[in-house]
Amino acid sequence: MSYLEYRVTTVPHGLRKVLHFNWGLLLLLAAVAGFGFLMLYSVSGGNIDRWSAPQMQRFGLGLVLMMIVAFVPIWFWRNMSVLAYGVSMLLLVLVEFMGATGMGATRWIDLGFMRLQPSELTKITLVMALAAYYDWLDIRKVSHPFQVLLPLILIALPMALVLRQPDLGTALLLAMGGGAVMWLAGVHWLYFAMVMLAGVGTVGAVMASRGTPWQLIKDYQFRRIDTFLDPSTDPLGAGYHITQSKIALGSGGWTGRGFMQGTQSRLNFLPEKHTDFIFTTLAEEFGFLGGISLLSLYALIILFCFASGLRNRDRFASLLTLGIASAFFLFFAVNMSMVMGLAPVVGVPLPLVSFGGSAMLVLMIAFGLVQSAHIHRPRQGGR
């Protein structure tokens, strides 16, 4: 045992947890959130109280929640996984009966001091439940047809409830996030090939249902597909968002127009500039260099999580960390693809940057789980 290792093992248990805390990951999260504060200040025209200050308060609360979650032993969160999934499902059911409606969708529960979006919570509790299931299951049985059925049910139930809100983007993220955990757990690739074939068939059925009594998705969702394929067909209607987004992205060039100098956001050409399309404001004001800087921070967060997860010898903790990292990747990848015109507009916020309470707090709790797995992972000599 080295001198440094000896010193770590002789410090009090509580202080040892602080020493094992992944401070690099925390700094990266703060840096990404800082991008968000800066851009929210910009799109509000220099009014810090409108969006930036509330976002700072939420991030501060999120930090407290992350610390609390982080210092609780990971075995506790393993035992709570099924309950957490059940609570999130109950909240999704409550949205059906007492949900608050906004912009044509019923996705929130009004708590008075904030509006909670249960589908955001479900993105994480689903990963927890699947990680706990595969931790319990014999690794030799992960690809048995019967053992694959339960995870599919766990994924399909929240997807069905979220699609009723309707929220196609979150439903797709639930499917992809759950599928990522199944892949990481070692489920055979043939199952994923079958799902992809079924997906192609579903897309065909959805397109064939258009204009029929059994139409499978809403008219506005069909318009989003049309806009994705050819935004110029309705540049002032359904194609307006993506057309203005591309103008903002292109006008930024390499270094951007300068802070608070973006014409698309300052002149209100860009809709949802503080939520789903905030990345285009960043790209317009700070250019390619600003966009790639944010993307690099995201990549480092993923790298930190994967490095921690792959070194963790606890199967639940490892799957949980890798699953949350995969879900986080999907969040920003889908948003950036959407605003660049590489994917249909499905209303997915940019993590830690877009204005929003539920998404911010849930993500900070999720990274608290990652920290808990990191702090309490089995170490040589019991450190």
matplotlib code that plots the C-alpha trace (Angstrom):
import matplotlib.pyplot as plt

x = [0.0, 1.4, 1.7, -1.2, -3.4, -2.6, -3.6, -7.0, -7.8, -7.1, -9.3, -12.9, -15.5, -17.5, -14.4, -13.4, -16.7, -15.8, -12.3, -13.9, -16.4, -15.9, -15.2, -14.1, -17.6, -19.2, -17.0, -18.1, -21.8, -21.3, -19.5, -22.4, -24.9, -22.9, -23.4, -27.1, -27.1, -25.2, -27.5, -30.7, -29.4, -28.7, -32.1, -33.9, -32.3, -30.1, -32.9, -31.3, -34.6, -36.6, -34.9, -31.3, -31.8, -34.5, -32.3, -29.4, -31.7, -32.8, -29.2, -28.3, -31.1, -30.0, -26.5, -27.9, -30.0, -27.1, -24.9, -27.6, -28.1, -24.4, -23.6, -26.3, -24.9, -25.6, -27.2, -30.0, -30.8, -30.7, -33.4, -35.4, -35.3, -38.6, -40.4, -39.0, -40.2, -43.6, -43.9, -43.0, -45.6, -48.2, -47.3, -47.7, -51.2, -52.1, -51.2, -54.1, -56.6, -55.1, -52.4, -51.7, -52.0, -49.6, -49.1, -51.7, -50.1, -50.9, -47.5, -47.3, -48.6, -49.0, -47.5, -48.0, -44.4, -43.4, -44.8, -43.5, -43.1, -43.2, -41.9, -38.6, -38.4, -39.3, -36.3, -34.1, -36.3, -36.6, -32.8, -32.7, -35.4, -33.7, -30.2, -31.7, -33.4, -30.2, -28.3, -30.7, -30.8, -28.2, -26.0, -26.3, -30.1, -30.2, -31.0, -33.6, -36.9, -38.9, -36.3, -36.3, -40.1, -40.2, -37.7, -39.8, -42.9, -41.1, -40.2, -43.6, -45.8, -44.3, -44.0, -47.8, -48.6, -46.2, -47.6, -51.1, -49.9, -48.8, -45.0, -43.4, -39.9, -39.8, -41.4, -38.6, -36.0, -37.5, -37.3, -33.7, -32.6, -34.2, -32.7, -29.3, -29.4, -30.5, -27.6, -25.1, -26.5, -25.6, -28.9, -28.2, -28.0, -30.7, -33.4, -32.3, -32.4, -35.9, -36.9, -35.4, -37.4, -40.5, -39.7, -39.5, -42.8, -44.3, -43.1, -44.7, -48.0, -47.9, -47.4, -50.2, -52.6, -52.5, -55.9, -57.7, -60.1, -57.3, -54.6, -51.8, -50.3, -51.5, -51.8, -49.1, -46.8, -47.3, -46.6, -43.3, -42.3, -43.2, -41.2, -38.2, -38.3, -38.7, -38.9, -39.5, -43.0, -44.3, -41.6, -44.0, -46.0, -44.8, -41.4, -40.8, -38.9, -36.3, -35.9, -35.1, -32.9, -30.8, -30.5, -29.2, -26.8, -25.4, -25.0, -22.8, -19.9, -16.7, -16.6, -20.2, -21.8, -20.8, -22.5, -26.1, -25.6, -27.7, -30.3, -32.5, -33.0, -32.9, -35.5, -37.7, -37.4, -36.4, -39.3, -38.7, -35.3, -35.0, -35.9, -35.7, -33.8, -31.4, -28.4, -29.0, -28.7, -25.4, -24.2, -25.2, -23.5, -20.4, -20.2, -18.8, -16.2, -18.9, -20.9, -18.0, -17.0, -20.3, -20.2, -16.7, -18.0, -20.9, -18.4, -16.2, -19.2, -19.9, -16.2, -16.1, -19.2, -18.1, -14.6, -16.3, -18.9, -16.5, -14.2, -17.1, -17.2, -20.8, -23.1, -26.0, -23.8, -22.0, -25.2, -26.8, -23.8, -23.5, -27.3, -27.5, -24.5, -26.2, -29.5, -27.7, -26.0, -29.3, -30.8, -28.3, -27.8, -31.5, -31.8, -28.8, -29.9, -33.4, -32.2, -29.8, -32.5, -31.0, -34.1, -37.7, -38.6, -39.9, -39.6, -36.5, -34.7, -30.9, -29.8, -28.6, -28.8, -32.5, -34.8, -36.8, -37.2, -38.1, -35.4, -32.7, -33.6, -34.0, -30.6, -28.9, -30.5, -29.3, -25.8, -26.1, -26.8, -23.7, -21.7, -23.1, -22.0, -18.6, -18.1, -19.4, -17.8, -15.8, -12.2, -9.0, -8.4, -12.0, -11.2]
y = [0.0, 3.4, 6.3, 8.2, 5.1, 4.7, 8.4, 7.9, 4.8, 6.6, 9.6, 9.6, 7.8, 11.0, 12.9, 9.9, 10.2, 13.9, 12.8, 10.2, 12.7, 13.2, 16.9, 17.0, 15.9, 18.6, 21.3, 20.1, 20.3, 23.8, 24.9, 23.6, 25.3, 28.5, 28.4, 28.2, 31.2, 33.2, 32.4, 32.9, 36.3, 37.1, 35.9, 37.9, 41.1, 41.6, 40.9, 38.6, 38.2, 36.8, 33.4, 33.4, 34.1, 31.4, 29.0, 29.8, 29.1, 25.8, 24.8, 25.7, 23.6, 20.8, 21.0, 20.5, 17.5, 16.0, 16.2, 14.6, 11.8, 11.3, 10.7, 8.1, 4.6, 3.1, 0.0, 2.2, 3.5, -0.1, -1.0, 2.1, 1.6, -0.3, 2.1, 5.1, 3.6, 3.0, 6.6, 8.0, 5.7, 6.9, 10.6, 9.8, 8.4, 11.5, 13.7, 12.1, 13.3, 16.5, 17.5, 21.2, 22.0, 24.2, 24.6, 21.9, 19.2, 18.0, 17.0, 18.8, 18.6, 22.0, 21.9, 25.6, 26.6, 24.7, 22.6, 19.1, 17.1, 13.4, 12.2, 13.9, 11.9, 8.7, 9.0, 8.3, 6.0, 3.7, 3.4, 2.7, -0.1, -1.8, -1.6, -3.2, -5.9, -6.8, -6.7, -9.3, -11.4, -14.1, -12.7, -16.0, -15.4, -11.8, -12.9, -15.5, -14.6, -14.6, -12.5, -9.9, -9.5, -7.8, -5.0, -4.4, -4.0, -1.6, 0.5, 0.2, 1.3, 4.8, 5.2, 4.6, 7.1, 9.8, 9.3, 10.2, 13.6, 13.8, 13.9, 11.9, 13.2, 12.0, 8.7, 8.1, 9.0, 6.5, 3.8, 4.6, 5.0, 1.7, 0.0, 1.4, -0.2, -3.6, -3.4, -2.6, -5.5, -7.9, -8.6, -10.3, -8.1, -10.0, -8.5, -5.1, -6.0, -7.3, -4.0, -2.0, -4.0, -3.4, 0.3, 0.4, -1.3, 1.1, 4.1, 2.6, 2.1, 5.6, 7.1, 4.9, 5.9, 9.6, 11.0, 7.8, 7.2, 5.2, 7.8, 6.9, 10.3, 13.9, 16.2, 18.5, 15.6, 14.8, 18.4, 18.1, 15.1, 17.0, 20.0, 17.7, 16.3, 19.7, 22.9, 25.1, 23.6, 25.8, 28.4, 30.6, 27.8, 24.4, 25.0, 28.3, 27.0, 25.0, 27.6, 30.3, 27.9, 27.2, 30.9, 31.5, 28.6, 29.7, 33.3, 32.6, 31.5, 30.5, 33.0, 34.3, 37.8, 38.5, 38.2, 39.6, 40.5, 37.6, 39.1, 35.9, 35.9, 39.6, 40.4, 37.4, 35.6, 32.4, 30.8, 28.9, 30.6, 30.0, 26.3, 23.9, 26.2, 27.8, 26.1, 28.1, 31.3, 30.1, 29.2, 32.5, 34.6, 32.4, 30.6, 27.2, 27.6, 28.3, 25.3, 22.9, 24.2, 23.2, 19.9, 19.2, 19.8, 17.3, 14.8, 15.1, 14.5, 11.3, 10.3, 10.9, 8.8, 6.0, 5.9, 5.6, 3.1, 0.7, 0.7, -0.1, -3.8, -3.4, -4.5, -2.2, 0.8, 0.2, -0.2, 2.8, 5.0, 3.8, 4.0, 7.6, 8.6, 7.0, 8.8, 12.1, 11.6, 11.0, 14.2, 16.6, 14.5, 14.6, 18.3, 19.3, 17.0, 18.6, 22.3, 21.5, 19.9, 16.4, 15.1, 16.1, 18.8, 16.8, 19.3, 18.0, 20.5, 21.0, 19.5, 21.9, 24.8, 25.1, 26.9, 24.5, 23.3, 19.6, 18.8, 20.6, 19.1, 15.6, 15.7, 16.9, 14.1, 11.7, 12.8, 12.5, 8.8, 8.7, 10.3, 7.8, 4.9, 6.5, 7.3, 3.9, 1.6, -1.3, -0.3, -2.2, -2.4, -1.3, 2.4]
z = [0.0, -1.0, 1.4, -0.4, -0.3, 3.5, 4.1, 2.3, 4.3, 7.6, 7.1, 8.6, 6.5, 5.8, 4.6, 2.5, 0.6, -0.2, -1.4, -3.7, -5.1, -8.8, -8.7, -12.4, -13.4, -11.2, -12.8, -16.3, -15.3, -14.0, -17.2, -19.3, -17.1, -17.4, -21.1, -20.4, -18.0, -20.6, -23.5, -21.4, -20.4, -24.1, -25.5, -22.8, -24.1, -21.0, -18.5, -15.9, -14.0, -16.9, -17.5, -16.4, -12.6, -12.2, -14.1, -11.7, -8.7, -10.2, -10.8, -7.2, -5.9, -8.3, -6.8, -3.3, -4.5, -6.4, -3.2, -1.1, -3.6, -4.1, -0.4, 0.0, -0.5, -4.0, -2.5, -1.2, -4.7, -6.0, -3.5, -4.3, -8.1, -8.5, -6.1, -8.1, -11.3, -9.8, -8.5, -11.9, -13.5, -11.0, -11.8, -15.6, -14.8, -12.8, -15.7, -17.5, -14.9, -13.4, -15.9, -16.8, -20.5, -22.5, -26.2, -27.0, -24.8, -21.3, -19.8, -16.4, -12.9, -11.3, -7.8, -7.2, -6.8, -10.0, -12.8, -12.6, -15.9, -14.9, -18.2, -17.4, -14.2, -16.0, -18.3, -15.3, -13.2, -16.3, -16.4, -12.7, -12.9, -15.9, -14.2, -11.0, -13.1, -14.9, -11.7, -10.3, -13.4, -14.1, -16.8, -18.8, -19.1, -20.4, -23.9, -23.0, -24.7, -21.5, -19.7, -22.6, -22.3, -18.9, -19.9, -23.1, -20.9, -18.5, -21.6, -23.4, -20.4, -19.9, -23.7, -24.1, -21.4, -22.8, -26.3, -25.0, -23.8, -26.7, -26.5, -29.4, -28.6, -25.0, -26.0, -28.5, -25.9, -23.5, -26.1, -27.1, -23.4, -22.4, -25.4, -24.5, -21.1, -22.6, -25.1, -22.3, -20.2, -23.0, -24.8, -28.1, -31.2, -33.0, -30.8, -31.8, -35.4, -35.0, -33.2, -36.1, -38.6, -36.5, -36.4, -40.2, -40.4, -37.8, -39.8, -42.9, -41.0, -39.6, -43.0, -44.5, -41.8, -42.7, -43.5, -42.4, -39.5, -37.8, -38.1, -35.6, -34.9, -34.7, -37.8, -36.4, -36.1, -39.7, -40.5, -38.6, -40.8, -43.9, -42.7, -41.9, -45.5, -47.2, -44.9, -48.0, -48.5, -45.7, -44.8, -42.9, -41.2, -40.1, -41.7, -40.0, -36.9, -38.8, -41.6, -39.0, -37.1, -40.2, -40.9, -37.4, -37.6, -40.9, -40.1, -37.1, -39.2, -37.4, -34.6, -34.5, -34.5, -30.9, -27.5, -27.7, -31.3, -32.9, -35.1, -35.2, -31.5, -30.7, -33.4, -32.4, -35.7, -33.8, -31.9, -28.6, -28.4, -24.7, -24.7, -27.6, -30.1, -27.7, -29.4, -32.5, -30.6, -29.2, -32.7, -34.1, -31.4, -30.9, -34.2, -34.9, -32.1, -29.5, -30.7, -30.7, -27.2, -25.8, -27.6, -26.2, -22.7, -23.3, -24.7, -21.6, -19.3, -21.3, -21.1, -17.3, -16.8, -19.0, -17.3, -13.9, -15.1, -16.8, -13.7, -11.4, -10.4, -9.0, -11.8, -10.8, -10.3, -13.6, -15.6, -13.9, -14.7, -18.3, -18.8, -17.5, -19.7, -22.8, -22.0, -21.6, -24.9, -26.6, -25.0, -26.5, -29.7, -30.6, -29.8, -31.9, -34.7, -34.6, -34.7, -37.5, -39.7, -39.4, -37.5, -37.2, -34.6, -31.7, -28.8, -26.9, -24.7, -24.7, -21.3, -18.7, -21.2, -22.2, -19.7, -17.7, -14.1, -14.3, -16.8, -14.8, -11.5, -12.8, -14.6, -11.5, -9.5, -12.2, -11.9, -8.2, -8.8, -11.0, -8.2, -5.7, -7.9, -8.2, -4.5, -3.2, -5.8, -4.5, -4.1, -3.3, 0.4, 1.1, 0.4]

ax = plt.figure().add_subplot(projection="3d")
ax.plot(x, y, z, "-o")
ax.set_aspect("equal")
plt.show()
